[in-house]
Amino acid sequence: MFKKLKQIFSGMAVFAVAAVVLPSGQIVSVPQVAVDKSPALESITFIHYRDGLVKPAFPGKGGGSTVCYGFISKDAKLTAIEDVFVNPDNSGMSDLIVLNQTSNSLTEWDNHTSANIFGSTAFDYSANFDSIADGKNEISFGPYDNASVIAVTRVWGIFSGPTFARRIDQFDILFNTTYSWGDVAETGNANLMDYINIATHEIGHGLGLADLYNTCTNETMYGYSTEGEISKRDLNTGDIQGLQKLYGV
C-alpha cells in the first residue's frame, strides 16, 4: 500500500511516497523531489604576469607546500578523466597547431603520473573564458585589459571544508592576445610568447598546483614568464613532486 505524505524542507513543500521495505515490513518515506545539498562551487583566478612586473597576491585557500611546489588547496584535484576544449580563434597560429600543442602540454603532465588525468582534446569554437562554471574545461585567446598579463586561469571546485571533500571541478584558460603567440623552439623567434611554455604552466593550475616565486625559478609553476622562454615546457623536479602528491606516482 502506498500513501502520499507532505513534508517541508526549508520552507518548500515536497511530496513523498510511503513505501514498505521488505522483508522487515517497515514503512519509510521516500521524497518525490530530490533536494540538492551539495556545496556550491568556489573559484580561484590565477593571473600570470610578464617578467616579474607585478607580484600577485595568491588567492588560494589553505593548502601546503614544500620548497618548490604548492597547492591551490590541500588535496583538491581533478577526480575524473577530463576532456579539454580549444578555441584557436585569434591565436595567430593555425588551428591544428594550437590543438596539437595543447595536447602536448596536457601530455607532459600525464606522463609524470600513473593516473589517467586527461581524455580528448577537441576544437570548440564557442569556448571562451567564463565567469560562471559551465562544466567544460576551455582554452581560448582574447584581449585582457592589462598588458602585463600573459594569461589567466580560473579554476572551479571545492577548496574549503574537510579535505576529503575537496576537489577541482573544471578550469578555463585565457591567453592574452596583446602578445604574439607561436612556437619559439620551431621558429627561433624570441619575440614570440611560446604557447606550449605558457600552456603547460596554466594547465598546472587546472590540476591543483599554485604559482611559485622566490628561488623556484626553474619550475614550470614559477609565476613569471617572458617572450622567448621555453623552460616551462618540461616539468622540473618540484612540479613532478607536487603532481605526484596529488595524483600518485
Rosetta blueprint (number, residue, H / E / L):
1 M L
2 F L
3 K E
4 K E
5 L E
6 K E
7 Q E
8 I E
9 F E
10 S L
11 G L
12 M E
13 A E
14 V E
15 F E
16 A E
17 V E
18 A E
19 A E
20 V E
21 V E
22 L L
23 P L
24 S L
25 G L
26 Q E
27 I E
28 V E
29 S E
30 V E
31 P E
32 Q L
33 V L
34 A L
35 V L
36 D L
37 K L
38 S L
39 P L
40 A L
41 L L
42 E E
43 S E
44 I E
45 T E
46 F E
47 I E
48 H E
49 Y E
50 R E
51 D L
52 G L
53 L L
54 V L
55 K L
56 P L
57 A L
58 F L
59 P L
60 G L
61 K L
62 G L
63 G L
64 G L
65 S E
66 T E
67 V L
68 C L
69 Y E
70 G E
71 F E
72 I L
73 S L
74 K L
75 D L
76 A L
77 K L
78 L E
79 T L
80 A L
81 I L
82 E E
83 D E
84 V E
85 F E
86 V E
87 N L
88 P L
89 D L
90 N L
91 S L
92 G L
93 M L
94 S L
95 D H
96 L H
97 I H
98 V H
99 L H
100 N H
101 Q H
102 T H
103 S H
104 N H
105 S H
106 L H
107 T H
108 E H
109 W H
110 D H
111 N L
112 H L
113 T L
114 S L
115 A L
116 N L
117 I L
118 F E
119 G E
120 S E
121 T E
122 A E
123 F E
124 D L
125 Y L
126 S L
127 A L
128 N L
129 F L
130 D L
131 S L
132 I L
133 A L
134 D L
135 G L
136 K L
137 N E
138 E E
139 I E
140 S E
141 F E
142 G E
143 P L
144 Y L
145 D L
146 N L
147 A L
148 S L
149 V E
150 I E
151 A E
152 V E
153 T E
154 R E
155 V E
156 W E
157 G E
158 I E
159 F L
160 S L
161 G L
162 P L
163 T H
164 F H
165 A H
166 R L
167 R E
168 I E
169 D E
170 Q E
171 F E
172 D E
173 I E
174 L E
175 F E
176 N E
177 T L
178 T L
179 Y L
180 S L
181 W E
182 G E
183 D L
184 V H
185 A H
186 E H
187 T H
188 G L
189 N L
190 A L
191 N L
192 L L
193 M E
194 D E
195 Y H
196 I H
197 N H
198 I H
199 A H
200 T H
201 H H
202 E H
203 I H
204 G H
205 H H
206 G H
207 L H
208 G L
209 L E
210 A L
211 D L
212 L E
213 Y L
214 N L
215 T L
216 C L
217 T L
218 N L
219 E L
220 T L
221 M L
222 Y E
223 G L
224 Y E
225 S E
226 T L
227 E L
228 G L
229 E L
230 I L
231 S H
232 K H
233 R H
234 D L
235 L L
236 N L
237 T H
238 G H
239 D H
240 I H
241 Q H
242 G H
243 L H
244 Q H
245 K H
246 L H
247 Y H
248 G L
249 V L
